[in-house]
């Protein structure tokens, strides 16, 4: 007769080689998802000519993509509880493959927008499902580390879009580039179906929350000032990084700064590497100085804004060393946005972490989609045709000042409210201890 396993034996099982193998499949799916997510951002003027569209219209591609991604976060989380990560990862990969196949043959704006919507829907299903694999198969003590590694390694997908995908665009052309991305999606989807497992055989799945419980958690999480501080933190740190990576970074380097496509791709690779390297250091600072998180956020925003101010003040083309500094500072935004999720952990009880995380995760997407759209509108307004000059890009990127102003104001206001809430909670705790003394 089989005996019940002790918690220690369960933890040892969860750190068995199969856990790392399954995580490797999940990482492959997430890398592919980042490739699909950032693929349109490296098309540059190819997309302008293919769709005969203005910058404002092309910006709506990424705006719609971000809206779909952000809007599906909570529904995807609910679906994950019901069908499990294996089918979610496979389904997401196949959805993204279908979207890229549609983009490969699209020659009209409506069809291309539909393609990005499908890609965004599949993308929304991937990261949260990979984290489901991590939580099910790894010992609890390993989960935070493996989660950080998942986020870092996933950025390899942006390198793939910046180098191999750009090479395919410049060589065989549009159809081959996006067709290859679609083929990769199919391969990942098949691997996920064949190899992934939702959880160990003896694992028990917790009951799914009811719709009423979800609604209560969302309202309670939003009313918590610390959650809104996390939202504004995510907003103000991530918007410029997303804008640069998803839409306007590559066109700016090529058309706005006169770089060769190969050089711009190399600089985008530096962007990704800086993102990956800086993440652990920012995480370590947060762990060592939890009461100074907001100052770290504001400091990174200041570095970012200062680098942009110096670059835009320099008549184009800016020197290479200044563009490298700009890329390094912009790259800090993505890991800094993770501080927003740390506020979720410290200001909400465990039962509300999912709801609060969903709220915070919307911040960076909303900030990016507003900025992407504004840049496109300004480019159209200051340009006379489809070719955008360095001066046009120089003017367009200044719209970030408005978004930074709104974001910093949001951080300062909610920080004050969060500190007041902490003070009230501490006073109530002291009073309660006194009452029981």
C-alpha positions as CSV (number, residue, x, y, z in Angstrom):
1,X,0.0,0.0,0.0
2,X,1.3,3.5,-0.9
3,X,1.9,5.8,2.0
4,X,1.2,9.5,2.1
5,X,4.1,11.7,1.3
6,X,5.5,14.1,3.9
7,X,5.8,17.8,2.9
8,X,9.5,17.4,2.7
9,X,9.2,14.6,0.3
10,X,6.8,16.6,-1.8
11,X,9.2,19.5,-1.9
12,X,12.0,17.1,-3.0
13,X,9.8,15.8,-5.7
14,X,9.0,19.3,-6.9
15,X,12.7,20.0,-7.4
16,X,13.3,16.8,-9.4
17,X,14.8,17.1,-12.9
18,X,11.3,16.8,-14.5
19,X,10.5,20.2,-12.9
20,X,13.4,21.8,-14.7
21,X,12.6,20.0,-18.0
22,X,9.0,21.2,-17.9
23,X,10.1,24.7,-17.0
24,X,12.5,24.6,-20.0
25,X,9.5,24.0,-22.3
26,X,7.7,26.9,-20.6
27,X,10.7,29.2,-21.1
28,X,10.7,28.3,-24.8
29,X,7.0,29.3,-25.0
30,X,7.6,32.6,-23.2
31,X,10.7,33.4,-25.4
32,X,8.5,32.8,-28.4
33,X,5.8,35.0,-26.9
34,X,8.2,37.9,-26.4
35,X,9.4,37.5,-30.0
36,X,5.8,37.7,-31.3
37,X,5.0,40.6,-29.0
38,X,7.9,42.7,-30.2
39,X,8.0,41.6,-33.8
40,X,5.9,44.5,-35.2
41,X,8.1,47.1,-33.5
42,X,11.1,46.2,-35.7
43,X,9.3,46.5,-39.0
44,X,9.9,50.3,-39.2
45,X,9.3,51.8,-42.6
46,X,8.6,48.4,-44.1
47,X,5.2,48.5,-42.4
48,X,4.6,52.1,-43.5
49,X,5.1,51.2,-47.1
50,X,3.3,47.8,-47.0
51,X,0.1,49.2,-45.6
52,X,0.4,52.7,-47.0
53,X,-0.6,54.0,-43.6
54,X,0.4,57.0,-41.4
55,X,2.4,56.7,-38.2
56,X,-0.8,57.4,-36.2
57,X,-2.6,54.4,-37.9
58,X,0.4,52.1,-37.4
59,X,0.5,53.1,-33.7
60,X,-3.0,51.8,-33.3
61,X,-1.6,48.3,-34.1
62,X,0.4,48.3,-30.9
63,X,-2.3,50.3,-28.9
64,X,-4.9,47.6,-29.7
65,X,-2.3,44.9,-28.9
66,X,-1.7,46.4,-25.5
67,X,-5.4,46.9,-24.8
68,X,-6.1,43.3,-25.6
69,X,-3.2,42.1,-23.5
70,X,-4.2,44.2,-20.5
71,X,-7.9,43.5,-20.8
72,X,-7.4,39.7,-20.8
73,X,-5.2,39.4,-17.7
74,X,-8.1,38.7,-15.3
75,X,-10.1,36.5,-17.6
76,X,-7.0,34.5,-18.5
77,X,-6.3,34.0,-14.8
78,X,-9.8,32.6,-14.3
79,X,-9.5,30.3,-17.3
80,X,-6.1,29.1,-16.1
81,X,-7.7,27.8,-12.9
82,X,-10.2,25.7,-15.0
83,X,-8.1,24.3,-17.9
84,X,-4.6,24.2,-16.5
85,X,-1.3,25.7,-17.8
86,X,-0.5,23.0,-20.4
87,X,-3.5,23.7,-22.6
88,X,-3.2,27.5,-22.0
89,X,0.4,27.6,-23.1
90,X,-0.2,25.4,-26.1
91,X,-3.3,27.4,-27.0
92,X,-1.5,30.7,-26.6
93,X,1.3,29.5,-28.8
94,X,-1.0,28.4,-31.6
95,X,-3.0,31.6,-31.4
96,X,0.1,33.6,-31.8
97,X,1.2,31.4,-34.7
98,X,-2.2,32.1,-36.4
99,X,-1.8,35.8,-35.8
100,X,1.7,35.8,-37.3
101,X,0.6,33.8,-40.3
102,X,-2.2,36.3,-40.9
103,X,0.3,39.1,-40.6
104,X,2.5,37.4,-43.2
105,X,-0.2,37.7,-45.9
106,X,-1.9,40.9,-44.7
107,X,-1.7,43.9,-47.0
108,X,-4.5,46.0,-45.5
109,X,-4.7,47.8,-42.2
110,X,-7.8,46.0,-40.9
111,X,-6.3,42.6,-41.6
112,X,-3.0,43.5,-39.9
113,X,-4.8,44.9,-36.8
114,X,-6.8,41.6,-36.6
115,X,-3.5,39.8,-36.7
116,X,-2.1,41.8,-33.8
117,X,-5.3,41.2,-31.8
118,X,-4.8,37.4,-32.2
119,X,-1.1,37.7,-31.3
120,X,-2.0,39.7,-28.2
121,X,-4.6,37.2,-27.1
122,X,-2.1,34.4,-27.2
123,X,0.6,36.5,-25.6
124,X,-1.8,37.2,-22.7
125,X,-2.2,33.5,-22.0
126,X,1.5,32.7,-21.8
127,X,3.4,34.3,-18.9
128,X,0.8,33.7,-16.3
129,X,0.5,30.0,-17.4
130,X,4.3,29.5,-17.3
131,X,4.2,30.8,-13.7
132,X,1.5,28.2,-13.1
133,X,4.0,25.5,-14.1
134,X,6.6,27.0,-11.8
135,X,4.2,27.0,-8.8
136,X,3.0,23.5,-9.4
137,X,6.3,21.7,-9.9
138,X,8.9,23.6,-7.8
139,X,9.4,23.7,-4.1
140,X,8.0,26.9,-2.5
141,X,11.5,28.1,-1.5
142,X,12.6,28.0,-5.2
143,X,9.5,29.7,-6.7
144,X,10.7,33.3,-6.3
145,X,14.1,32.6,-7.9
146,X,12.7,30.6,-10.8
147,X,10.0,33.3,-11.3
148,X,12.8,35.9,-11.7
149,X,14.7,33.7,-14.0
150,X,11.6,33.2,-16.1
151,X,11.1,36.9,-16.6
152,X,14.8,37.5,-17.4
153,X,15.2,34.6,-19.9
154,X,12.0,35.5,-21.7
155,X,13.7,38.7,-22.9
156,X,15.8,36.6,-25.2
157,X,12.7,36.7,-27.4
158,X,13.3,40.4,-28.0
159,X,16.9,39.6,-29.2
160,X,15.3,37.2,-31.7
161,X,13.1,39.9,-33.0
162,X,15.9,42.5,-33.2
163,X,18.4,40.3,-35.1
164,X,17.1,37.2,-36.9
165,X,13.7,38.6,-37.6
166,X,15.2,41.9,-38.9
167,X,17.6,39.9,-41.0
168,X,14.7,38.0,-42.6
169,X,12.8,41.3,-43.2
170,X,15.9,42.8,-44.9
171,X,16.5,39.5,-46.9
172,X,13.7,37.3,-48.0
173,X,11.1,39.8,-47.0
174,X,7.9,40.3,-45.0
175,X,6.2,37.1,-45.8
176,X,9.1,34.9,-44.9
177,X,9.9,36.8,-41.7
178,X,6.4,36.5,-40.3
179,X,5.8,33.1,-41.7
180,X,8.9,31.9,-39.9
181,X,7.6,33.4,-36.7
182,X,4.3,31.5,-37.3
183,X,6.2,28.2,-37.8
184,X,8.0,28.8,-34.5
185,X,4.7,29.3,-32.7
186,X,3.3,26.0,-34.1
187,X,6.5,24.2,-33.0
188,X,6.2,25.6,-29.5
189,X,2.5,24.7,-29.3
190,X,3.1,21.1,-30.3
191,X,5.9,20.8,-27.8
192,X,3.7,22.2,-25.0
193,X,0.9,19.7,-25.8
194,X,3.3,16.8,-26.0
195,X,5.6,17.5,-23.1
196,X,4.0,19.7,-20.5
197,X,2.0,18.4,-17.5
198,X,-0.2,20.7,-15.4
199,X,0.9,19.4,-12.0
200,X,2.3,16.3,-10.2
201,X,-0.2,13.3,-10.2
202,X,-1.0,13.6,-6.5
203,X,-1.4,17.4,-6.4
204,X,-4.8,18.9,-5.4
205,X,-6.1,21.8,-7.3
206,X,-7.7,24.5,-5.2
207,X,-11.3,25.5,-5.8
208,X,-11.9,28.3,-8.3
209,X,-13.2,31.5,-6.7
210,X,-16.8,32.5,-7.5
211,X,-17.6,35.6,-9.6
212,X,-18.9,37.3,-6.4
213,X,-15.6,36.6,-4.6
214,X,-13.6,37.9,-7.5
215,X,-15.6,41.1,-7.6
216,X,-15.1,41.6,-3.9
217,X,-11.4,41.0,-4.1
218,X,-11.0,43.5,-7.0
219,X,-12.9,46.2,-5.2
220,X,-11.0,45.7,-2.0
221,X,-7.6,45.6,-3.8
222,X,-8.4,48.8,-5.6
223,X,-9.4,50.6,-2.4
224,X,-6.0,49.8,-0.9
225,X,-3.7,52.8,-1.5
226,X,-0.7,50.5,-1.8
227,X,-2.3,48.8,-4.8
228,X,-2.8,52.1,-6.5
229,X,0.8,53.0,-5.6
230,X,1.9,49.8,-7.4
231,X,-0.3,50.8,-10.4
232,X,1.3,54.2,-10.8
233,X,4.8,52.7,-10.2
234,X,4.2,50.3,-13.0
235,X,2.8,53.1,-15.2
236,X,5.6,55.6,-14.8
237,X,8.5,53.2,-15.0
238,X,7.4,50.8,-17.8
239,X,5.7,53.1,-20.4
240,X,8.8,54.4,-22.0
241,X,10.5,51.0,-22.0
242,X,7.4,49.4,-23.7
243,X,7.1,52.3,-26.1
244,X,10.7,51.9,-27.2
245,X,10.7,48.1,-27.4
246,X,7.2,47.5,-28.9
247,X,6.9,50.3,-31.5
248,X,9.0,53.4,-31.8
249,X,12.5,52.5,-30.7
250,X,13.8,50.8,-33.8
251,X,12.2,53.4,-36.2
252,X,13.7,56.2,-34.1
253,X,17.2,54.8,-34.2
254,X,17.0,54.2,-38.0
255,X,15.0,57.2,-39.3
256,X,15.4,59.5,-36.3
257,X,19.2,59.0,-35.7
258,X,20.3,57.7,-39.1
259,X,21.6,54.4,-37.9
260,X,22.0,51.4,-40.1
261,X,19.4,48.7,-39.4
262,X,22.2,46.3,-38.3
263,X,23.5,48.8,-35.8
264,X,20.0,49.6,-34.5
265,X,19.4,45.9,-34.0
266,X,22.7,45.6,-32.0
267,X,21.6,48.5,-29.8
268,X,18.2,46.9,-29.2
269,X,20.2,43.8,-28.1
270,X,22.1,46.0,-25.7
271,X,18.7,47.2,-24.4
272,X,17.6,43.6,-23.7
273,X,20.9,42.7,-22.0
274,X,20.8,45.8,-19.8
275,X,17.2,44.9,-18.9
276,X,18.3,41.4,-17.9
277,X,21.4,42.4,-16.0
278,X,19.8,45.3,-14.0
279,X,16.8,43.3,-12.8
280,X,18.6,41.3,-10.0
281,X,20.3,44.4,-8.7
282,X,17.1,46.4,-8.6
283,X,15.5,43.4,-6.8
284,X,18.3,43.3,-4.3
285,X,17.9,47.1,-3.5
286,X,14.2,46.6,-3.0
287,X,14.9,43.7,-0.6
288,X,17.5,45.6,1.4
289,X,15.6,49.0,1.5
290,X,11.9,48.2,1.5
291,X,11.0,51.6,3.0
292,X,12.8,53.4,0.2
293,X,11.1,51.7,-2.8
294,X,9.3,54.8,-4.0
295,X,12.6,56.8,-4.0
296,X,14.2,54.1,-6.1
297,X,11.3,54.4,-8.5
298,X,11.6,58.2,-8.7
299,X,15.3,58.0,-9.1
300,X,15.0,55.6,-12.1
301,X,12.4,57.8,-13.6
302,X,14.8,60.8,-13.2
303,X,17.6,58.9,-14.9
304,X,15.3,58.0,-17.8
305,X,13.9,61.5,-18.2
306,X,17.4,63.0,-18.0
307,X,18.8,60.7,-20.7
308,X,15.9,61.5,-23.0
309,X,16.3,65.2,-22.3
310,X,20.0,65.1,-23.2
311,X,19.4,63.1,-26.4
312,X,16.5,65.2,-27.7
313,X,18.4,68.4,-26.9
314,X,21.3,67.2,-29.1
315,X,20.7,68.0,-32.8
316,X,20.4,64.6,-34.6
317,X,22.3,62.5,-35.1
318,X,23.4,62.2,-31.5
319,X,26.8,60.7,-30.8
320,X,26.9,56.9,-30.3
321,X,27.9,57.1,-26.7
322,X,24.8,59.2,-25.8
323,X,22.5,56.8,-27.6
324,X,24.1,53.9,-25.6
325,X,23.5,55.8,-22.4
326,X,19.9,56.4,-23.5
327,X,19.3,52.8,-24.2
328,X,20.8,51.7,-20.8
329,X,18.6,54.2,-18.9
330,X,15.4,53.3,-20.8
331,X,16.2,49.6,-20.2
332,X,15.9,50.2,-16.4
333,X,12.2,50.8,-16.7
334,X,11.1,47.2,-17.2
335,X,12.8,45.8,-14.1
336,X,11.9,48.9,-12.1
337,X,8.2,48.3,-12.9
338,X,8.4,45.0,-11.0
339,X,8.5,47.1,-7.8
340,X,4.8,47.7,-8.4
341,X,4.2,44.0,-7.7
342,X,6.2,44.2,-4.5
343,X,3.7,46.7,-3.3
344,X,1.0,44.1,-4.0
345,X,2.8,41.7,-1.7
346,X,3.2,44.1,1.2
347,X,-0.1,46.0,1.1
348,X,-2.6,43.1,0.4
349,X,-3.4,39.8,2.1
350,X,-2.5,36.7,0.2
351,X,-6.1,36.1,-0.9
352,X,-6.1,39.4,-2.8
353,X,-2.7,39.1,-4.5
354,X,-4.1,37.9,-7.8
355,X,-6.7,40.7,-8.0
356,X,-4.2,43.3,-7.0
357,X,-1.6,42.0,-9.4
358,X,-4.1,42.2,-12.3
359,X,-4.7,45.9,-11.4
360,X,-1.1,46.8,-11.2
361,X,-0.3,45.0,-14.5
362,X,-2.6,47.3,-16.4
363,X,-0.5,50.4,-15.5
364,X,2.5,49.9,-17.9
365,X,0.2,48.8,-20.7
366,X,-2.0,51.9,-20.4
367,X,1.0,54.2,-20.2
368,X,2.6,52.7,-23.2
369,X,-0.5,52.7,-25.4
370,X,-1.1,56.3,-24.7
371,X,2.5,57.2,-25.4
372,X,2.6,55.1,-28.6
373,X,-0.5,56.7,-29.9
374,X,0.6,60.3,-29.0
375,X,3.9,59.8,-30.8
376,X,2.2,58.6,-33.9
377,X,-0.2,61.5,-33.9
378,X,2.6,64.0,-33.5
379,X,4.7,62.4,-36.2
380,X,1.8,62.7,-38.6
381,X,1.2,66.3,-37.5
382,X,4.8,67.6,-38.1
383,X,5.5,65.5,-41.3
384,X,4.3,66.2,-44.8
385,X,4.4,62.6,-46.1
386,X,5.2,59.0,-45.1
387,X,8.9,59.7,-44.6
388,X,9.6,60.8,-41.0
389,X,12.6,63.1,-40.5
390,X,14.9,63.2,-37.5
391,X,13.4,66.5,-36.5
392,X,9.9,64.9,-36.5
393,X,11.0,62.1,-34.2
394,X,12.7,64.7,-32.0
395,X,9.5,66.6,-31.5
396,X,7.3,63.4,-31.2
397,X,9.3,61.9,-28.3
398,X,8.8,65.0,-26.2
399,X,5.2,63.8,-25.5
400,X,6.8,61.6,-22.8
401,X,7.1,64.7,-20.6
402,X,3.3,64.7,-20.2
403,X,3.1,61.0,-19.3
404,X,6.0,61.3,-16.8
405,X,4.2,64.3,-15.1
406,X,1.0,62.4,-14.7
407,X,2.8,59.2,-13.5
408,X,5.0,61.0,-11.0
409,X,2.0,62.9,-9.6
410,X,0.2,59.6,-9.2
411,X,3.2,58.0,-7.4
412,X,3.5,61.0,-5.0
413,X,-0.2,61.1,-4.2
414,X,-0.7,57.4,-3.6
415,X,2.5,57.2,-1.6
416,X,1.1,59.8,0.8
417,X,-2.1,57.8,1.1
418,X,-0.3,54.5,1.5
419,X,1.9,55.9,4.3
420,X,-1.2,57.3,6.0
421,X,-2.8,53.9,5.8
422,X,0.3,52.2,7.2
423,X,0.3,54.7,10.1
424,X,-3.4,54.0,10.8
425,X,-2.8,50.3,10.7
426,X,0.1,50.6,13.1
427,X,-1.9,52.7,15.5
428,X,-4.8,50.2,15.5
429,X,-2.3,47.4,16.2
430,X,-0.9,49.2,19.2
431,X,-4.3,50.0,20.5
432,X,-5.4,46.4,20.1
433,X,-2.3,45.2,22.1
434,X,-3.1,47.7,24.8
435,X,-6.7,46.5,25.0
436,X,-5.5,43.0,25.6
437,X,-2.8,43.9,28.0
